[in-house]
Amino acid sequence: MDDTQLPASTIARGPGPRWFRILVAVVAVTYLIVLGLSNTGLKVSEWLPPVLRYFSQIACLFPDAAEFGIEYRVEAWSCSDRRWVELDYRPDFPMRSEDKENRFQRVGHFYRSNLPVMQALDAYLVERRNARAARGDDKGGKIGGIQIVGLRIPFPAPGQAVERFRWRPLSEYPHEYRKEWYRTGRTRRRERCGEDSP
């Protein structure tokens, strides 16, 4: 017996009337087209209402992937040398001091544009460094202020080896990687050093 001789009741049909099944197929195809176009950079989903936009952006999980990693460092104004020198923040932030989950890195990431937090960090680092210098534990001498520097370090090209994080001196990075976020004011540096600061 071939299919043409089967009774109508044995043929599997989708739920609902024929117009409903066609509507579901049109919606499904439209949804797949929007997903595909959203992934090409045409930003089709921006034309949709927020609820539909939410469900149409799943194909674009990382549309603007980062091209560099950011690491934060600090320089100190040396009262004796009258210049900026790198300050090793690790003694003052000992928890996880050798990786990027260090508290100093977190402060730089979340609060780099928050002036009260940067001023508190400034006071903390200057006080700690100057206390060590007064005890003779730090040969770098007294400092008058700090400068927070963000390093934008490019990721290697896809397929190249990624170097595991390790703390390296600022001098090992090209100057164009730097972005300065905060600097102690000249007047405050002069007060702390007890002499004129440029």
C-alpha positions as a Markdown table, in Angstrom:
| # | Residue | x | y | z |
|---|---|---|---|---|
| 1 | Met | 0.0 | 0.0 | 0.0 |
| 2 | Asp | 1.5 | 3.4 | -1.0 |
| 3 | Asp | 1.0 | 6.7 | 0.8 |
| 4 | Thr | -1.7 | 7.9 | -1.5 |
| 5 | Gln | -3.9 | 5.1 | -0.3 |
| 6 | Leu | -3.5 | 5.9 | 3.4 |
| 7 | Pro | -6.5 | 7.3 | 5.2 |
| 8 | Ala | -6.2 | 11.0 | 6.0 |
| 9 | Ser | -6.2 | 10.4 | 9.8 |
| 10 | Thr | -2.7 | 8.7 | 9.6 |
| 11 | Ile | -0.8 | 11.6 | 8.0 |
| 12 | Ala | 1.1 | 13.7 | 10.7 |
| 13 | Arg | 0.2 | 17.3 | 10.6 |
| 14 | Gly | 1.5 | 20.3 | 12.6 |
| 15 | Pro | -0.6 | 21.9 | 15.3 |
| 16 | Gly | -3.4 | 24.3 | 14.4 |
| 17 | Pro | -4.9 | 25.3 | 11.1 |
| 18 | Arg | -2.8 | 25.6 | 7.9 |
| 19 | Trp | -2.6 | 29.4 | 8.1 |
| 20 | Phe | -1.1 | 29.1 | 11.7 |
| 21 | Arg | 1.6 | 26.7 | 10.5 |
| 22 | Ile | 2.5 | 29.0 | 7.6 |
| 23 | Leu | 2.7 | 31.9 | 10.1 |
| 24 | Val | 5.0 | 30.0 | 12.4 |
| 25 | Ala | 7.3 | 29.1 | 9.5 |
| 26 | Val | 7.4 | 32.7 | 8.3 |
| 27 | Val | 8.3 | 34.0 | 11.9 |
| 28 | Ala | 11.0 | 31.3 | 12.2 |
| 29 | Val | 12.6 | 32.2 | 8.9 |
| 30 | Thr | 12.4 | 35.9 | 9.7 |
| 31 | Tyr | 14.0 | 35.3 | 13.1 |
| 32 | Leu | 16.9 | 33.3 | 11.5 |
| 33 | Ile | 17.4 | 36.1 | 8.9 |
| 34 | Val | 17.6 | 38.8 | 11.6 |
| 35 | Leu | 20.1 | 36.7 | 13.6 |
| 36 | Gly | 22.3 | 36.2 | 10.6 |
| 37 | Leu | 22.2 | 39.9 | 9.6 |
| 38 | Ser | 22.8 | 41.0 | 13.2 |
| 39 | Asn | 26.0 | 39.0 | 13.1 |
| 40 | Thr | 27.3 | 40.7 | 9.9 |
| 41 | Gly | 27.6 | 44.2 | 11.4 |
| 42 | Leu | 24.4 | 45.6 | 9.8 |
| 43 | Lys | 22.9 | 46.1 | 13.3 |
| 44 | Val | 19.4 | 45.1 | 12.1 |
| 45 | Ser | 18.4 | 44.3 | 15.7 |
| 46 | Glu | 18.7 | 48.0 | 16.6 |
| 47 | Trp | 15.5 | 48.7 | 14.6 |
| 48 | Leu | 13.5 | 46.2 | 16.8 |
| 49 | Pro | 11.7 | 46.9 | 20.0 |
| 50 | Pro | 13.8 | 46.1 | 23.2 |
| 51 | Val | 12.2 | 42.7 | 23.9 |
| 52 | Leu | 12.8 | 41.5 | 20.4 |
| 53 | Arg | 16.2 | 43.0 | 20.3 |
| 54 | Tyr | 17.2 | 41.0 | 23.4 |
| 55 | Phe | 16.4 | 37.7 | 21.6 |
| 56 | Ser | 17.9 | 38.7 | 18.3 |
| 57 | Gln | 21.4 | 39.6 | 19.6 |
| 58 | Ile | 22.4 | 36.1 | 20.7 |
| 59 | Ala | 24.4 | 35.5 | 17.5 |
| 60 | Cys | 26.6 | 38.5 | 18.3 |
| 61 | Leu | 28.0 | 37.5 | 21.7 |
| 62 | Phe | 31.3 | 39.5 | 21.3 |
| 63 | Pro | 30.8 | 42.1 | 18.6 |
| 64 | Asp | 33.4 | 44.4 | 20.0 |
| 65 | Ala | 36.1 | 42.1 | 21.4 |
| 66 | Ala | 39.0 | 43.9 | 23.2 |
| 67 | Glu | 42.2 | 44.2 | 21.2 |
| 68 | Phe | 44.4 | 44.9 | 24.2 |
| 69 | Gly | 44.7 | 44.2 | 27.9 |
| 70 | Ile | 44.9 | 47.0 | 30.5 |
| 71 | Glu | 47.3 | 47.0 | 33.4 |
| 72 | Tyr | 47.7 | 49.8 | 36.0 |
| 73 | Arg | 50.9 | 51.1 | 37.4 |
| 74 | Val | 52.0 | 53.9 | 39.6 |
| 75 | Glu | 54.8 | 56.4 | 39.4 |
| 76 | Ala | 56.0 | 58.5 | 42.4 |
| 77 | Trp | 57.4 | 62.0 | 42.5 |
| 78 | Ser | 60.8 | 61.6 | 44.0 |
| 79 | Cys | 61.5 | 64.6 | 46.3 |
| 80 | Ser | 65.3 | 64.1 | 46.0 |
| 81 | Asp | 65.5 | 63.5 | 42.3 |
| 82 | Arg | 62.7 | 65.8 | 41.4 |
| 83 | Arg | 61.3 | 63.5 | 38.7 |
| 84 | Trp | 58.8 | 60.7 | 38.3 |
| 85 | Val | 60.1 | 57.2 | 39.1 |
| 86 | Glu | 58.2 | 53.9 | 39.1 |
| 87 | Leu | 56.7 | 52.9 | 42.5 |
| 88 | Asp | 56.3 | 49.2 | 43.2 |
| 89 | Tyr | 52.8 | 49.1 | 44.6 |
| 90 | Arg | 53.0 | 45.4 | 45.5 |
| 91 | Pro | 54.3 | 45.8 | 49.1 |
| 92 | Asp | 51.3 | 48.0 | 49.8 |
| 93 | Phe | 48.8 | 45.6 | 48.2 |
| 94 | Pro | 50.2 | 42.2 | 49.2 |
| 95 | Met | 47.1 | 40.1 | 48.5 |
| 96 | Arg | 47.6 | 38.4 | 45.1 |
| 97 | Ser | 50.5 | 40.8 | 44.5 |
| 98 | Glu | 51.8 | 38.9 | 41.5 |
| 99 | Asp | 48.6 | 38.8 | 39.3 |
| 100 | Lys | 46.0 | 41.0 | 37.8 |
| 101 | Glu | 43.5 | 40.3 | 40.6 |
| 102 | Asn | 45.5 | 42.4 | 42.9 |
| 103 | Arg | 43.6 | 45.1 | 44.7 |
| 104 | Phe | 45.6 | 47.9 | 43.2 |
| 105 | Gln | 44.6 | 46.7 | 39.7 |
| 106 | Arg | 40.9 | 46.5 | 40.8 |
| 107 | Val | 41.1 | 50.1 | 42.1 |
| 108 | Gly | 42.7 | 51.3 | 38.8 |
| 109 | His | 40.0 | 49.5 | 36.8 |
| 110 | Phe | 36.9 | 50.5 | 38.6 |
| 111 | Tyr | 37.9 | 53.9 | 40.1 |
| 112 | Arg | 40.5 | 55.5 | 37.8 |
| 113 | Ser | 38.1 | 58.4 | 37.1 |
| 114 | Asn | 36.8 | 58.8 | 40.6 |
| 115 | Leu | 38.7 | 61.7 | 42.1 |
| 116 | Pro | 38.0 | 61.1 | 45.8 |
| 117 | Val | 39.2 | 57.4 | 45.5 |
| 118 | Met | 42.3 | 58.5 | 43.6 |
| 119 | Gln | 43.1 | 61.1 | 46.3 |
| 120 | Ala | 42.7 | 58.5 | 49.0 |
| 121 | Leu | 45.0 | 56.1 | 47.1 |
| 122 | Asp | 47.4 | 59.0 | 46.7 |
| 123 | Ala | 47.5 | 59.7 | 50.4 |
| 124 | Tyr | 47.8 | 56.0 | 51.3 |
| 125 | Leu | 50.7 | 55.3 | 48.9 |
| 126 | Val | 52.6 | 58.5 | 49.9 |
| 127 | Glu | 52.1 | 57.8 | 53.6 |
| 128 | Arg | 53.2 | 54.2 | 53.3 |
| 129 | Arg | 56.3 | 54.9 | 51.2 |
| 130 | Asn | 57.4 | 57.9 | 53.3 |
| 131 | Ala | 57.0 | 55.8 | 56.5 |
| 132 | Arg | 59.3 | 53.1 | 55.0 |
| 133 | Ala | 61.8 | 55.8 | 53.9 |
| 134 | Ala | 61.8 | 57.4 | 57.4 |
| 135 | Arg | 62.6 | 53.9 | 58.9 |
| 136 | Gly | 65.3 | 53.3 | 56.4 |
| 137 | Asp | 63.5 | 50.4 | 54.9 |
| 138 | Asp | 63.2 | 52.0 | 51.4 |
| 139 | Lys | 66.2 | 53.5 | 49.8 |
| 140 | Gly | 64.2 | 55.4 | 47.2 |
| 141 | Gly | 63.6 | 58.3 | 49.7 |
| 142 | Lys | 60.6 | 60.5 | 50.3 |
| 143 | Ile | 57.9 | 61.0 | 47.6 |
| 144 | Gly | 55.6 | 63.9 | 47.1 |
| 145 | Gly | 52.8 | 62.4 | 45.1 |
| 146 | Ile | 51.8 | 59.7 | 42.6 |
| 147 | Gln | 50.8 | 59.3 | 39.0 |
| 148 | Ile | 48.4 | 56.5 | 38.0 |
| 149 | Val | 49.3 | 55.1 | 34.6 |
| 150 | Gly | 47.2 | 52.7 | 32.5 |
| 151 | Leu | 49.0 | 50.4 | 30.1 |
| 152 | Arg | 47.1 | 49.3 | 27.0 |
| 153 | Ile | 49.0 | 46.2 | 26.0 |
| 154 | Pro | 47.9 | 44.7 | 22.6 |
| 155 | Phe | 46.9 | 41.1 | 22.5 |
| 156 | Pro | 48.9 | 38.9 | 20.1 |
| 157 | Ala | 47.4 | 38.0 | 16.7 |
| 158 | Pro | 45.0 | 35.0 | 16.7 |
| 159 | Gly | 47.0 | 31.7 | 16.7 |
| 160 | Gln | 50.1 | 33.3 | 18.4 |
| 161 | Ala | 51.1 | 32.2 | 21.9 |
| 162 | Val | 49.8 | 34.3 | 24.8 |
| 163 | Glu | 52.3 | 35.1 | 27.4 |
| 164 | Arg | 51.2 | 34.4 | 31.0 |
| 165 | Phe | 50.9 | 37.5 | 33.1 |
| 166 | Arg | 54.0 | 38.7 | 35.0 |
| 167 | Trp | 54.9 | 42.0 | 36.6 |
| 168 | Arg | 57.4 | 43.9 | 34.5 |
| 169 | Pro | 58.9 | 47.3 | 35.0 |
| 170 | Leu | 57.3 | 50.3 | 33.2 |
| 171 | Ser | 60.5 | 50.8 | 31.3 |
| 172 | Glu | 59.9 | 47.6 | 29.3 |
| 173 | Tyr | 56.7 | 49.0 | 27.7 |
| 174 | Pro | 56.7 | 51.5 | 24.8 |
| 175 | His | 55.6 | 55.0 | 25.7 |
| 176 | Glu | 52.6 | 54.8 | 23.4 |
| 177 | Tyr | 51.0 | 52.1 | 25.6 |
| 178 | Arg | 50.6 | 54.6 | 28.4 |
| 179 | Lys | 47.6 | 56.7 | 29.4 |
| 180 | Glu | 47.8 | 58.8 | 32.6 |
| 181 | Trp | 44.7 | 58.8 | 34.7 |
| 182 | Tyr | 45.6 | 60.7 | 37.8 |
| 183 | Arg | 48.5 | 62.9 | 39.0 |
| 184 | Thr | 49.1 | 64.6 | 42.4 |
| 185 | Gly | 48.9 | 68.4 | 41.9 |
| 186 | Arg | 52.0 | 70.5 | 41.9 |
| 187 | Thr | 51.1 | 72.4 | 45.1 |
| 188 | Arg | 50.5 | 69.2 | 47.0 |
| 189 | Arg | 53.8 | 67.7 | 45.8 |
| 190 | Arg | 55.6 | 70.9 | 46.9 |
| 191 | Glu | 54.0 | 70.8 | 50.3 |
| 192 | Arg | 55.0 | 67.2 | 50.9 |
| 193 | Cys | 58.5 | 67.6 | 49.6 |
| 194 | Gly | 59.0 | 70.9 | 51.4 |
| 195 | Glu | 60.5 | 72.5 | 48.2 |
| 196 | Asp | 59.4 | 73.8 | 44.8 |
| 197 | Ser | 58.2 | 71.1 | 42.3 |
| 198 | Pro | 58.1 | 71.7 | 38.6 |
